[in-house]
């Protein structure tokens, strides 16, 4: 219930500030794309780098 009230308040605030729904949805889509990039590409790449550096430290 509290989250629903928060969403209603934020929508009211955005309309008062003159920020349209297209900008809000565009922002949410961009945040989603950044999250997908970080979750599926960046984190495994950092894990591979970490494992490689551990193996390099053990071999050296």
C-alpha distance matrix in Angstrom:
0.0 3.8 5.4 5.1 6.4 8.7 10.0 10.7 12.4 14.3 15.5 16.7 18.4 20.1 21.4 22.7 24.4 25.9 24.5 24.4 22.4 25.4 25.4 21.7 22.3 25.6 24.1 21.6 24.6 26.7 24.3 24.1 27.9 28.4 26.2 28.2 31.4 30.6 29.5 32.3 35.2 35.0 34.0 36.6 39.2 38.6 38.8 42.1 43.4 42.5 44.3 47.2 47.6 47.5 50.2 52.2 52.1 53.3 56.0 57.3
3.8 0.0 3.8 5.4 5.1 6.2 8.7 9.9 10.5 12.2 14.3 15.3 16.3 18.2 20.0 20.9 22.3 24.2 22.8 23.3 21.6 24.7 24.2 20.5 21.6 24.6 22.7 20.5 23.8 25.4 22.8 23.2 26.9 27.0 24.9 27.4 30.3 29.3 28.4 31.5 34.1 33.6 32.6 35.5 37.9 37.0 37.5 40.9 41.9 40.9 42.9 45.8 45.9 45.9 48.8 50.6 50.3 51.7 54.5 55.5
5.4 3.8 0.0 3.8 5.4 4.9 6.2 8.6 9.7 10.4 12.3 14.1 15.0 16.3 18.3 19.7 20.7 22.3 20.5 20.7 18.8 21.5 21.0 17.3 18.1 21.1 19.2 16.8 20.0 21.8 19.2 19.4 23.2 23.4 21.4 23.8 26.7 25.9 25.1 28.1 30.7 30.4 29.6 32.5 34.8 34.1 34.7 38.0 39.0 38.3 40.3 43.0 43.3 43.5 46.3 48.0 48.0 49.4 52.1 53.1
5.1 5.4 3.8 0.0 3.8 5.3 5.1 6.2 8.6 9.9 10.7 12.4 14.1 15.4 16.7 18.4 19.9 21.2 19.6 19.3 17.2 20.3 20.4 16.7 17.4 20.8 19.5 17.2 20.3 22.5 20.4 20.5 24.2 24.9 23.2 25.3 28.4 28.0 27.2 29.9 32.6 32.6 32.1 34.8 37.1 36.7 37.4 40.5 41.7 41.2 43.1 45.8 46.2 46.6 49.2 51.0 51.1 52.5 55.1 56.2
6.4 5.1 5.4 3.8 0.0 3.8 5.5 5.1 6.1 8.6 9.9 10.5 12.1 14.2 15.4 16.4 18.2 19.9 18.9 19.2 17.8 21.1 20.9 17.4 18.9 22.1 20.6 18.8 22.2 24.1 22.1 22.7 26.4 26.8 25.3 27.7 30.6 30.0 29.6 32.5 34.9 34.6 34.2 37.1 39.2 38.6 39.5 42.7 43.6 43.0 45.2 47.8 48.0 48.4 51.2 52.8 52.7 54.3 57.0 57.9
8.7 6.2 4.9 5.3 3.8 0.0 3.8 5.5 5.0 6.1 8.6 9.8 10.3 12.1 14.2 15.1 16.2 18.2 16.8 17.5 16.3 19.4 18.6 15.1 16.8 19.7 17.7 16.2 19.8 21.2 19.0 20.1 23.6 23.7 22.4 25.1 27.7 27.0 26.9 29.9 32.1 31.6 31.2 34.4 36.2 35.5 36.6 39.8 40.5 40.0 42.3 44.8 44.9 45.4 48.3 49.7 49.7 51.4 54.0 54.8
10.0 8.7 6.2 5.1 5.5 3.8 0.0 3.8 5.4 5.1 6.1 8.6 9.7 10.5 12.3 14.1 15.2 16.4 14.6 14.7 13.0 16.1 15.7 12.1 13.5 16.6 15.2 13.5 16.9 18.8 17.0 17.8 21.3 21.9 20.8 23.2 25.9 25.7 25.6 28.3 30.6 30.4 30.4 33.3 35.2 34.8 36.0 39.0 39.9 39.7 41.9 44.3 44.6 45.3 48.0 49.4 49.7 51.4 53.8 54.7
10.7 9.9 8.6 6.2 5.1 5.5 3.8 0.0 3.8 5.5 5.2 6.2 8.6 10.0 10.7 12.3 14.3 15.4 14.4 14.4 13.1 16.6 16.6 13.5 15.1 18.4 17.4 16.2 19.5 21.5 20.1 21.0 24.4 25.1 24.3 26.6 29.3 29.3 29.3 31.9 34.1 34.0 34.1 37.0 38.8 38.5 39.8 42.7 43.5 43.4 45.7 48.0 48.3 49.1 51.7 53.2 53.4 55.2 57.6 58.4
12.4 10.5 9.7 8.6 6.1 5.0 5.4 3.8 0.0 3.8 5.5 5.1 6.1 8.6 10.0 10.5 12.2 14.2 13.6 14.5 14.1 17.6 16.9 13.9 16.3 19.2 17.6 17.0 20.6 22.0 20.5 22.0 25.3 25.5 24.9 27.6 29.9 29.6 29.9 32.8 34.7 34.2 34.3 37.5 39.1 38.5 39.9 43.0 43.5 43.3 45.8 48.0 48.1 48.9 51.7 52.9 53.0 55.0 57.4 58.0
14.3 12.2 10.4 9.9 8.6 6.1 5.1 5.5 3.8 0.0 3.8 5.4 4.9 6.1 8.6 9.7 10.4 12.1 10.8 11.9 11.5 14.6 13.5 10.5 13.1 15.7 13.9 13.6 17.2 18.4 17.0 18.7 21.9 22.0 21.7 24.5 26.6 26.4 27.0 29.8 31.5 31.0 31.4 34.6 36.0 35.5 37.1 40.1 40.5 40.4 43.0 45.1 45.2 46.2 49.0 50.1 50.2 52.3 54.7 55.2
15.5 14.3 12.3 10.7 9.9 8.6 6.1 5.2 5.5 3.8 0.0 3.8 5.4 5.1 6.2 8.6 9.9 10.5 9.2 9.4 8.6 12.2 11.9 9.2 11.6 14.5 13.6 13.4 16.6 18.3 17.6 19.0 22.0 22.7 22.7 25.0 27.2 27.6 28.1 30.6 32.3 32.2 32.9 35.9 37.2 37.1 38.8 41.5 42.1 42.3 44.8 46.8 47.1 48.2 50.8 51.9 52.4 54.4 56.6 57.2
16.7 15.3 14.1 12.4 10.5 9.8 8.6 6.2 5.1 5.4 3.8 0.0 3.8 5.5 5.2 6.2 8.7 9.9 10.0 10.7 11.1 14.7 14.3 12.3 15.0 17.6 16.8 16.9 20.2 21.6 21.0 22.7 25.5 26.1 26.2 28.7 30.7 31.0 31.7 34.2 35.9 35.6 36.2 39.4 40.6 40.3 42.1 44.9 45.3 45.5 48.0 50.0 50.2 51.3 54.0 55.0 55.3 57.5 59.7 60.2
18.4 16.3 15.0 14.1 12.1 10.3 9.7 8.6 6.1 4.9 5.4 3.8 0.0 3.8 5.4 5.0 6.1 8.6 8.6 10.7 11.7 14.9 13.6 11.7 15.1 17.1 15.7 16.4 19.8 20.6 19.8 22.0 24.7 24.8 25.1 27.9 29.6 29.6 30.7 33.4 34.7 34.1 34.8 38.2 39.2 38.7 40.6 43.4 43.6 43.7 46.5 48.3 48.2 49.5 52.3 53.1 53.3 55.6 57.9 58.2
20.1 18.2 16.3 15.4 14.2 12.1 10.5 10.0 8.6 6.1 5.1 5.5 3.8 0.0 3.8 5.4 5.1 6.1 5.1 7.1 8.4 11.3 9.9 8.4 11.9 13.7 12.6 13.7 16.8 17.6 17.4 19.7 22.1 22.4 23.1 25.7 27.2 27.6 28.9 31.3 32.5 32.0 33.1 36.3 37.2 36.9 39.0 41.7 41.8 42.2 45.0 46.7 46.7 48.2 50.9 51.6 52.1 54.4 56.4 56.8
21.4 20.0 18.3 16.7 15.4 14.2 12.3 10.7 10.0 8.6 6.2 5.2 5.4 3.8 0.0 3.8 5.4 5.0 5.7 6.5 8.4 11.5 11.1 10.4 13.4 15.3 15.1 16.2 19.0 20.1 20.4 22.3 24.6 25.3 26.1 28.4 30.1 30.8 31.9 34.2 35.4 35.2 36.4 39.5 40.3 40.3 42.4 44.9 45.2 45.7 48.4 50.0 50.2 51.7 54.3 55.1 55.6 57.9 59.9 60.3
22.7 20.9 19.7 18.4 16.4 15.1 14.1 12.3 10.5 9.7 8.6 6.2 5.0 5.4 3.8 0.0 3.8 5.4 7.6 9.7 12.0 14.9 13.9 13.3 16.7 18.3 17.6 19.0 22.0 22.7 22.7 25.0 27.3 27.6 28.4 31.0 32.5 32.9 34.2 36.7 37.8 37.2 38.4 41.6 42.4 42.0 44.2 46.9 46.9 47.3 50.1 51.8 51.7 53.2 55.9 56.6 56.9 59.3 61.4 61.6
24.4 22.3 20.7 19.9 18.2 16.2 15.2 14.3 12.2 10.4 9.9 8.7 6.1 5.1 5.4 3.8 0.0 3.8 5.6 8.8 11.7 13.9 12.1 12.0 15.7 16.6 15.5 17.5 20.4 20.6 20.7 23.4 25.4 25.3 26.5 29.3 30.3 30.7 32.4 34.8 35.6 34.9 36.2 39.5 40.0 39.6 42.0 44.6 44.3 44.9 47.8 49.3 49.1 50.8 53.5 54.0 54.3 56.9 58.9 58.9
25.9 24.2 22.3 21.2 19.9 18.2 16.4 15.4 14.2 12.1 10.5 9.9 8.6 6.1 5.0 5.4 3.8 0.0 3.8 6.2 9.6 11.4 10.2 11.0 14.3 15.0 14.8 17.1 19.4 19.8 20.6 23.1 24.7 25.1 26.6 29.0 30.0 30.9 32.6 34.7 35.4 35.0 36.6 39.7 40.1 40.1 42.6 44.9 44.8 45.6 48.5 49.8 49.8 51.7 54.2 54.6 55.3 57.8 59.6 59.7
24.5 22.8 20.5 19.6 18.9 16.8 14.6 14.4 13.6 10.8 9.2 10.0 8.6 5.1 5.7 7.6 5.6 3.8 0.0 3.8 6.8 8.4 6.6 7.3 10.7 11.3 11.1 13.3 15.6 16.1 16.9 19.3 20.9 21.5 22.9 25.2 26.3 27.2 28.9 30.9 31.7 31.4 33.0 36.1 36.5 36.6 39.0 41.3 41.3 42.2 45.0 46.3 46.5 48.3 50.8 51.3 52.0 54.5 56.2 56.5
24.4 23.3 20.7 19.3 19.2 17.5 14.7 14.4 14.5 11.9 9.4 10.7 10.7 7.1 6.5 9.7 8.8 6.2 3.8 0.0 3.8 5.4 5.5 6.5 8.9 10.0 10.9 12.7 14.5 15.7 16.9 18.7 20.3 21.5 22.9 24.7 26.1 27.4 28.8 30.5 31.5 31.6 33.3 36.1 36.7 37.2 39.4 41.6 41.9 42.9 45.5 46.8 47.3 49.1 51.4 52.0 53.0 55.3 57.0 57.4
22.4 21.6 18.8 17.2 17.8 16.3 13.0 13.1 14.1 11.5 8.6 11.1 11.7 8.4 8.4 12.0 11.7 9.6 6.8 3.8 0.0 3.8 5.4 4.9 6.0 8.3 9.7 10.4 12.1 14.0 15.2 16.3 18.2 19.8 20.9 22.3 24.1 25.6 26.6 28.2 29.5 30.0 31.5 34.1 35.0 35.6 37.6 39.8 40.4 41.4 43.7 45.2 45.9 47.6 49.7 50.6 51.6 53.8 55.5 56.1
25.4 24.7 21.5 20.3 21.1 19.4 16.1 16.6 17.6 14.6 12.2 14.7 14.9 11.3 11.5 14.9 13.9 11.4 8.4 5.4 3.8 0.0 3.8 5.4 5.2 5.9 8.5 9.9 10.4 12.1 14.1 15.2 16.3 18.2 19.8 20.9 22.3 24.2 25.4 26.7 27.6 28.3 30.2 32.6 33.3 34.2 36.4 38.2 38.8 40.1 42.4 43.6 44.4 46.3 48.3 49.0 50.3 52.5 54.0 54.6
25.4 24.2 21.0 20.4 20.9 18.6 15.7 16.6 16.9 13.5 11.9 14.3 13.6 9.9 11.1 13.9 12.1 10.2 6.6 5.5 5.4 3.8 0.0 3.8 5.5 5.0 6.0 8.6 9.8 10.4 12.2 14.1 15.2 16.4 18.2 19.8 20.9 22.4 24.0 25.6 26.3 26.5 28.4 31.1 31.5 32.1 34.5 36.4 36.7 38.0 40.5 41.7 42.2 44.2 46.3 46.9 48.0 50.4 51.9 52.3
21.7 20.5 17.3 16.7 17.4 15.1 12.1 13.5 13.9 10.5 9.2 12.3 11.7 8.4 10.4 13.3 12.0 11.0 7.3 6.5 4.9 5.4 3.8 0.0 3.8 5.4 5.1 6.3 8.7 9.9 10.6 12.4 14.3 15.4 16.5 18.4 20.0 21.2 22.4 24.3 25.4 25.5 27.0 29.8 30.6 31.0 33.1 35.4 35.8 36.8 39.2 40.7 41.2 42.9 45.2 46.0 46.9 49.1 50.9 51.4
22.3 21.6 18.1 17.4 18.9 16.8 13.5 15.1 16.3 13.1 11.6 15.0 15.1 11.9 13.4 16.7 15.7 14.3 10.7 8.9 6.0 5.2 5.5 3.8 0.0 3.8 5.4 5.0 6.1 8.6 9.8 10.4 12.2 14.2 15.1 16.4 18.3 19.9 20.7 22.2 23.6 24.2 25.8 28.2 29.2 30.0 31.9 33.9 34.7 35.8 38.0 39.5 40.4 42.0 44.0 45.0 46.2 48.2 49.8 50.6
25.6 24.6 21.1 20.8 22.1 19.7 16.6 18.4 19.2 15.7 14.5 17.6 17.1 13.7 15.3 18.3 16.6 15.0 11.3 10.0 8.3 5.9 5.0 5.4 3.8 0.0 3.8 5.4 5.1 6.2 8.6 9.8 10.5 12.3 14.2 15.3 16.4 18.4 19.8 21.0 21.8 22.4 24.4 26.8 27.3 28.3 30.5 32.3 32.8 34.2 36.5 37.7 38.5 40.5 42.4 43.1 44.4 46.6 48.0 48.7
24.1 22.7 19.2 19.5 20.6 17.7 15.2 17.4 17.6 13.9 13.6 16.8 15.7 12.6 15.1 17.6 15.5 14.8 11.1 10.9 9.7 8.5 6.0 5.1 5.4 3.8 0.0 3.8 5.5 5.1 6.2 8.6 9.9 10.6 12.2 14.2 15.3 16.5 18.1 19.9 20.7 20.7 22.5 25.3 25.8 26.3 28.6 30.6 31.0 32.1 34.6 35.9 36.4 38.3 40.5 41.1 42.2 44.5 46.1 46.6
21.6 20.5 16.8 17.2 18.8 16.2 13.5 16.2 17.0 13.6 13.4 16.9 16.4 13.7 16.2 19.0 17.5 17.1 13.3 12.7 10.4 9.9 8.6 6.3 5.0 5.4 3.8 0.0 3.8 5.4 5.1 6.1 8.6 9.9 10.4 12.3 14.2 15.3 16.2 18.1 19.5 19.8 21.1 23.8 24.8 25.4 27.2 29.5 30.2 31.1 33.4 34.9 35.7 37.3 39.4 40.4 41.4 43.5 45.2 46.0
24.6 23.8 20.0 20.3 22.2 19.8 16.9 19.5 20.6 17.2 16.6 20.2 19.8 16.8 19.0 22.0 20.4 19.4 15.6 14.5 12.1 10.4 9.8 8.7 6.1 5.1 5.5 3.8 0.0 3.8 5.5 5.0 6.2 8.6 9.8 10.5 12.3 14.2 15.1 16.3 17.5 18.4 20.1 22.4 23.3 24.3 26.2 28.1 29.0 30.3 32.3 33.7 34.8 36.5 38.3 39.3 40.7 42.6 44.1 45.0
26.7 25.4 21.8 22.5 24.1 21.2 18.8 21.5 22.0 18.4 18.3 21.6 20.6 17.6 20.1 22.7 20.6 19.8 16.1 15.7 14.0 12.1 10.4 9.9 8.6 6.2 5.1 5.4 3.8 0.0 3.8 5.4 5.1 6.2 8.5 9.8 10.5 12.3 14.1 15.4 15.9 16.2 18.3 20.8 21.2 22.1 24.4 26.2 26.7 28.1 30.4 31.5 32.4 34.3 36.3 37.0 38.3 40.5 41.9 42.5
24.3 22.8 19.2 20.4 22.1 19.0 17.0 20.1 20.5 17.0 17.6 21.0 19.8 17.4 20.4 22.7 20.7 20.6 16.9 16.9 15.2 14.1 12.2 10.6 9.8 8.6 6.2 5.1 5.5 3.8 0.0 3.8 5.5 5.1 6.1 8.6 9.8 10.5 12.1 14.2 15.1 15.0 16.4 19.3 20.1 20.5 22.5 24.7 25.3 26.2 28.6 30.1 30.8 32.4 34.6 35.5 36.5 38.6 40.3 41.0
24.1 23.2 19.4 20.5 22.7 20.1 17.8 21.0 22.0 18.7 19.0 22.7 22.0 19.7 22.3 25.0 23.4 23.1 19.3 18.7 16.3 15.2 14.1 12.4 10.4 9.8 8.6 6.1 5.0 5.4 3.8 0.0 3.8 5.4 5.0 6.1 8.6 9.9 10.3 12.0 13.6 14.3 15.5 17.9 19.2 20.0 21.6 23.7 24.8 25.8 27.8 29.4 30.5 31.9 33.8 35.1 36.3 38.1 39.7 40.8
27.9 26.9 23.2 24.2 26.4 23.6 21.3 24.4 25.3 21.9 22.0 25.5 24.7 22.1 24.6 27.3 25.4 24.7 20.9 20.3 18.2 16.3 15.2 14.3 12.2 10.5 9.9 8.6 6.2 5.1 5.5 3.8 0.0 3.8 5.4 5.1 6.1 8.6 9.8 10.5 11.4 12.4 14.4 16.4 17.2 18.5 20.4 22.0 23.0 24.5 26.4 27.6 28.9 30.7 32.3 33.3 34.8 36.8 38.1 39.1
28.4 27.0 23.4 24.9 26.8 23.7 21.9 25.1 25.5 22.0 22.7 26.1 24.8 22.4 25.3 27.6 25.3 25.1 21.5 21.5 19.8 18.2 16.4 15.4 14.2 12.3 10.6 9.9 8.6 6.2 5.1 5.4 3.8 0.0 3.8 5.5 5.0 6.2 8.5 10.1 10.3 10.2 12.2 14.8 15.2 16.0 18.3 20.1 20.6 21.9 24.3 25.5 26.3 28.2 30.1 30.9 32.2 34.3 35.8 36.5
26.2 24.9 21.4 23.2 25.3 22.4 20.8 24.3 24.9 21.7 22.7 26.2 25.1 23.1 26.1 28.4 26.5 26.6 22.9 22.9 20.9 19.8 18.2 16.5 15.1 14.2 12.2 10.4 9.8 8.5 6.1 5.0 5.4 3.8 0.0 3.8 5.4 5.1 5.9 8.4 9.8 9.8 10.7 13.4 14.7 15.2 16.8 19.1 20.1 20.9 22.9 24.7 25.6 27.0 29.0 30.2 31.3 33.2 34.9 35.9
28.2 27.4 23.8 25.3 27.7 25.1 23.2 26.6 27.6 24.5 25.0 28.7 27.9 25.7 28.4 31.0 29.3 29.0 25.2 24.7 22.3 20.9 19.8 18.4 16.4 15.3 14.2 12.3 10.5 9.8 8.6 6.1 5.1 5.5 3.8 0.0 3.8 5.5 5.1 5.8 7.8 9.2 10.3 12.1 13.5 14.9 16.2 18.0 19.5 20.7 22.3 23.8 25.3 26.7 28.3 29.7 31.2 32.8 34.2 35.5
31.4 30.3 26.7 28.4 30.6 27.7 25.9 29.3 29.9 26.6 27.2 30.7 29.6 27.2 30.1 32.5 30.3 30.0 26.3 26.1 24.1 22.3 20.9 20.0 18.3 16.4 15.3 14.2 12.3 10.5 9.8 8.6 6.1 5.0 5.4 3.8 0.0 3.8 5.6 5.6 5.4 6.5 8.8 10.6 11.1 12.6 14.6 15.9 17.0 18.6 20.5 21.6 22.9 24.8 26.3 27.3 28.9 30.8 32.0 33.1
30.6 29.3 25.9 28.0 30.0 27.0 25.7 29.3 29.6 26.4 27.6 31.0 29.6 27.6 30.8 32.9 30.7 30.9 27.2 27.4 25.6 24.2 22.4 21.2 19.9 18.4 16.5 15.3 14.2 12.3 10.5 9.9 8.6 6.2 5.1 5.5 3.8 0.0 3.8 5.8 5.7 4.7 6.1 8.9 9.7 10.2 12.1 14.2 15.0 16.0 18.2 19.7 20.6 22.2 24.2 25.2 26.5 28.4 29.9 30.9
29.5 28.4 25.1 27.2 29.6 26.9 25.6 29.3 29.9 27.0 28.1 31.7 30.7 28.9 31.9 34.2 32.4 32.6 28.9 28.8 26.6 25.4 24.0 22.4 20.7 19.8 18.1 16.2 15.1 14.1 12.1 10.3 9.8 8.5 5.9 5.1 5.6 3.8 0.0 3.8 6.0 6.4 5.8 7.9 10.1 10.8 11.6 13.9 15.5 16.2 17.7 19.7 21.0 22.1 23.8 25.4 26.7 28.2 29.8 31.2
32.3 31.5 28.1 29.9 32.5 29.9 28.3 31.9 32.8 29.8 30.6 34.2 33.4 31.3 34.2 36.7 34.8 34.7 30.9 30.5 28.2 26.7 25.6 24.3 22.2 21.0 19.9 18.1 16.3 15.4 14.2 12.0 10.5 10.1 8.4 5.8 5.6 5.8 3.8 0.0 3.8 6.3 6.6 6.8 8.9 10.9 11.4 12.7 14.9 16.2 17.2 18.7 20.7 21.9 23.1 24.7 26.5 27.8 29.0 30.6
35.2 34.1 30.7 32.6 34.9 32.1 30.6 34.1 34.7 31.5 32.3 35.9 34.7 32.5 35.4 37.8 35.6 35.4 31.7 31.5 29.5 27.6 26.3 25.4 23.6 21.8 20.7 19.5 17.5 15.9 15.1 13.6 11.4 10.3 9.8 7.8 5.4 5.7 6.0 3.8 0.0 3.8 5.9 5.9 6.2 8.8 10.3 10.9 12.5 14.5 15.8 16.7 18.5 20.4 21.5 22.6 24.5 26.2 27.2 28.5
35.0 33.6 30.4 32.6 34.6 31.6 30.4 34.0 34.2 31.0 32.2 35.6 34.1 32.0 35.2 37.2 34.9 35.0 31.4 31.6 30.0 28.3 26.5 25.5 24.2 22.4 20.7 19.8 18.4 16.2 15.0 14.3 12.4 10.2 9.8 9.2 6.5 4.7 6.4 6.3 3.8 0.0 3.8 5.7 5.1 6.2 8.6 10.0 10.6 12.2 14.3 15.3 16.5 18.4 20.0 20.9 22.4 24.4 25.7 26.6
34.0 32.6 29.6 32.1 34.2 31.2 30.4 34.1 34.3 31.4 32.9 36.2 34.8 33.1 36.4 38.4 36.2 36.6 33.0 33.3 31.5 30.2 28.4 27.0 25.8 24.4 22.5 21.1 20.1 18.3 16.4 15.5 14.4 12.2 10.7 10.3 8.8 6.1 5.8 6.6 5.9 3.8 0.0 3.9 5.4 5.1 6.2 8.7 9.9 10.4 12.3 14.1 15.2 16.5 18.4 19.8 21.0 22.6 24.3 25.5
36.6 35.5 32.5 34.8 37.1 34.4 33.3 37.0 37.5 34.6 35.9 39.4 38.2 36.3 39.5 41.6 39.5 39.7 36.1 36.1 34.1 32.6 31.1 29.8 28.2 26.8 25.3 23.8 22.4 20.8 19.3 17.9 16.4 14.8 13.4 12.1 10.6 8.9 7.9 6.8 5.9 5.7 3.9 0.0 3.8 5.4 4.9 6.1 8.6 9.7 10.4 12.1 14.1 15.2 16.4 18.1 19.8 21.0 22.3 24.0
39.2 37.9 34.8 37.1 39.2 36.2 35.2 38.8 39.1 36.0 37.2 40.6 39.2 37.2 40.3 42.4 40.0 40.1 36.5 36.7 35.0 33.3 31.5 30.6 29.2 27.3 25.8 24.8 23.3 21.2 20.1 19.2 17.2 15.2 14.7 13.5 11.1 9.7 10.1 8.9 6.2 5.1 5.4 3.8 0.0 3.8 5.4 5.1 6.3 8.6 10.0 10.5 12.3 14.3 15.4 16.4 18.4 20.1 21.0 22.2
38.6 37.0 34.1 36.7 38.6 35.5 34.8 38.5 38.5 35.5 37.1 40.3 38.7 36.9 40.3 42.0 39.6 40.1 36.6 37.2 35.6 34.2 32.1 31.0 30.0 28.3 26.3 25.4 24.3 22.1 20.5 20.0 18.5 16.0 15.2 14.9 12.6 10.2 10.8 10.9 8.8 6.2 5.1 5.4 3.8 0.0 3.8 5.4 5.0 6.1 8.6 9.7 10.5 12.3 14.2 15.1 16.4 18.4 19.9 20.7
38.8 37.5 34.7 37.4 39.5 36.6 36.0 39.8 39.9 37.1 38.8 42.1 40.6 39.0 42.4 44.2 42.0 42.6 39.0 39.4 37.6 36.4 34.5 33.1 31.9 30.5 28.6 27.2 26.2 24.4 22.5 21.6 20.4 18.3 16.8 16.2 14.6 12.1 11.6 11.4 10.3 8.6 6.2 4.9 5.4 3.8 0.0 3.8 5.4 5.0 6.1 8.5 9.8 10.6 12.3 14.0 15.3 16.6 18.3 19.8
42.1 40.9 38.0 40.5 42.7 39.8 39.0 42.7 43.0 40.1 41.5 44.9 43.4 41.7 44.9 46.9 44.6 44.9 41.3 41.6 39.8 38.2 36.4 35.4 33.9 32.3 30.6 29.5 28.1 26.2 24.7 23.7 22.0 20.1 19.1 18.0 15.9 14.2 13.9 12.7 10.9 10.0 8.7 6.1 5.1 5.4 3.8 0.0 3.8 5.4 5.2 6.0 8.5 9.9 10.5 12.1 14.1 15.4 16.3 18.0
43.4 41.9 39.0 41.7 43.6 40.5 39.9 43.5 43.5 40.5 42.1 45.3 43.6 41.8 45.2 46.9 44.3 44.8 41.3 41.9 40.4 38.8 36.7 35.8 34.7 32.8 31.0 30.2 29.0 26.7 25.3 24.8 23.0 20.6 20.1 19.5 17.0 15.0 15.5 14.9 12.5 10.6 9.9 8.6 6.3 5.0 5.4 3.8 0.0 3.8 5.5 5.0 6.1 8.6 9.9 10.3 12.2 14.3 15.2 16.1
42.5 40.9 38.3 41.2 43.0 40.0 39.7 43.4 43.3 40.4 42.3 45.5 43.7 42.2 45.7 47.3 44.9 45.6 42.2 42.9 41.4 40.1 38.0 36.8 35.8 34.2 32.1 31.1 30.3 28.1 26.2 25.8 24.5 21.9 20.9 20.7 18.6 16.0 16.2 16.2 14.5 12.2 10.4 9.7 8.6 6.1 5.0 5.4 3.8 0.0 3.8 5.4 5.2 6.2 8.7 9.8 10.5 12.4 14.3 15.2
44.3 42.9 40.3 43.1 45.2 42.3 41.9 45.7 45.8 43.0 44.8 48.0 46.5 45.0 48.4 50.1 47.8 48.5 45.0 45.5 43.7 42.4 40.5 39.2 38.0 36.5 34.6 33.4 32.3 30.4 28.6 27.8 26.4 24.3 22.9 22.3 20.5 18.2 17.7 17.2 15.8 14.3 12.3 10.4 10.0 8.6 6.1 5.2 5.5 3.8 0.0 3.8 5.5 5.1 6.2 8.6 9.9 10.6 12.3 14.1
47.2 45.8 43.0 45.8 47.8 44.8 44.3 48.0 48.0 45.1 46.8 50.0 48.3 46.7 50.0 51.8 49.3 49.8 46.3 46.8 45.2 43.6 41.7 40.7 39.5 37.7 35.9 34.9 33.7 31.5 30.1 29.4 27.6 25.5 24.7 23.8 21.6 19.7 19.7 18.7 16.7 15.3 14.1 12.1 10.5 9.7 8.5 6.0 5.0 5.4 3.8 0.0 3.8 5.4 5.1 6.1 8.6 9.9 10.5 12.0
47.6 45.9 43.3 46.2 48.0 44.9 44.6 48.3 48.1 45.2 47.1 50.2 48.2 46.7 50.2 51.7 49.1 49.8 46.5 47.3 45.9 44.4 42.2 41.2 40.4 38.5 36.4 35.7 34.8 32.4 30.8 30.5 28.9 26.3 25.6 25.3 22.9 20.6 21.0 20.7 18.5 16.5 15.2 14.1 12.3 10.5 9.8 8.5 6.1 5.2 5.5 3.8 0.0 3.8 5.4 4.9 6.1 8.6 9.8 10.3
47.5 45.9 43.5 46.6 48.4 45.4 45.3 49.1 48.9 46.2 48.2 51.3 49.5 48.2 51.7 53.2 50.8 51.7 48.3 49.1 47.6 46.3 44.2 42.9 42.0 40.5 38.3 37.3 36.5 34.3 32.4 31.9 30.7 28.2 27.0 26.7 24.8 22.2 22.1 21.9 20.4 18.4 16.5 15.2 14.3 12.3 10.6 9.9 8.6 6.2 5.1 5.4 3.8 0.0 3.8 5.4 5.1 6.2 8.6 9.9
50.2 48.8 46.3 49.2 51.2 48.3 48.0 51.7 51.7 49.0 50.8 54.0 52.3 50.9 54.3 55.9 53.5 54.2 50.8 51.4 49.7 48.3 46.3 45.2 44.0 42.4 40.5 39.4 38.3 36.3 34.6 33.8 32.3 30.1 29.0 28.3 26.3 24.2 23.8 23.1 21.5 20.0 18.4 16.4 15.4 14.2 12.3 10.5 9.9 8.7 6.2 5.1 5.4 3.8 0.0 3.8 5.4 5.1 6.1 8.4
52.2 50.6 48.0 51.0 52.8 49.7 49.4 53.2 52.9 50.1 51.9 55.0 53.1 51.6 55.1 56.6 54.0 54.6 51.3 52.0 50.6 49.0 46.9 46.0 45.0 43.1 41.1 40.4 39.3 37.0 35.5 35.1 33.3 30.9 30.2 29.7 27.3 25.2 25.4 24.7 22.6 20.9 19.8 18.1 16.4 15.1 14.0 12.1 10.3 9.8 8.6 6.1 4.9 5.4 3.8 0.0 3.8 5.5 5.2 5.9
52.1 50.3 48.0 51.1 52.7 49.7 49.7 53.4 53.0 50.2 52.4 55.3 53.3 52.1 55.6 56.9 54.3 55.3 52.0 53.0 51.6 50.3 48.0 46.9 46.2 44.4 42.2 41.4 40.7 38.3 36.5 36.3 34.8 32.2 31.3 31.2 28.9 26.5 26.7 26.5 24.5 22.4 21.0 19.8 18.4 16.4 15.3 14.1 12.2 10.5 9.9 8.6 6.1 5.1 5.4 3.8 0.0 3.8 5.6 5.2
53.3 51.7 49.4 52.5 54.3 51.4 51.4 55.2 55.0 52.3 54.4 57.5 55.6 54.4 57.9 59.3 56.9 57.8 54.5 55.3 53.8 52.5 50.4 49.1 48.2 46.6 44.5 43.5 42.6 40.5 38.6 38.1 36.8 34.3 33.2 32.8 30.8 28.4 28.2 27.8 26.2 24.4 22.6 21.0 20.1 18.4 16.6 15.4 14.3 12.4 10.6 9.9 8.6 6.2 5.1 5.5 3.8 0.0 3.8 5.6
56.0 54.5 52.1 55.1 57.0 54.0 53.8 57.6 57.4 54.7 56.6 59.7 57.9 56.4 59.9 61.4 58.9 59.6 56.2 57.0 55.5 54.0 51.9 50.9 49.8 48.0 46.1 45.2 44.1 41.9 40.3 39.7 38.1 35.8 34.9 34.2 32.0 29.9 29.8 29.0 27.2 25.7 24.3 22.3 21.0 19.9 18.3 16.3 15.2 14.3 12.3 10.5 9.8 8.6 6.1 5.2 5.6 3.8 0.0 3.8
57.3 55.5 53.1 56.2 57.9 54.8 54.7 58.4 58.0 55.2 57.2 60.2 58.2 56.8 60.3 61.6 58.9 59.7 56.5 57.4 56.1 54.6 52.3 51.4 50.6 48.7 46.6 46.0 45.0 42.5 41.0 40.8 39.1 36.5 35.9 35.5 33.1 30.9 31.2 30.6 28.5 26.6 25.5 24.0 22.2 20.7 19.8 18.0 16.1 15.2 14.1 12.0 10.3 9.9 8.4 5.9 5.2 5.6 3.8 0.0
